[in-house]
Amino acid sequence: MIKKITFLCLILMFLNSCGYKPIYSKKSQGFEISTTETYGDKRANKILFSKFKIFKNNPDANKSFNIQINSKISKTTITKDKKGNPTQFSLGLYIDLEATDKLDKKFQKTFSESSTYDNSENKFDLRNYENNLIENMTEKIFSEIILFLQTNS
């Protein structure tokens, strides 16, 4: 028993000093986002807006960006059964980004993600699954936006 406790303490000491640092922490970025304007789908914009908060008021920033985001979600039916009921859907998220720095230099890019999924008899579960897909696609696009801003700063 004492050997297990000693082993556990040693592992915790080694893992504690491994040098872990979050990738998207404010301290490691060379830019800040001063203003954010969002248009389009409210669910995706709410997620992006909350994630951009960590990049506001960075005193160590080399560049400052004003960002405009226009998001669009499209849901289409891919396949139907013999009765005409949908059996498979496609969900797409499209985000148009326009970033302007202090020197009025503009950067524009469109980000997109899509996913296909099967229909469900339980519409509540289907709606929850769609919301989870939108959240996951938005988080993936967020990381692409940060990478885009890092390479253009």
Summary of the structure (lengths in Angstrom):
residues: 153
radius of gyration: 21.3
end to end distance: 54.4
largest distance: 67.3
contacts: 397
relative contact order: 0.16
helix: 40%
strand: 37%
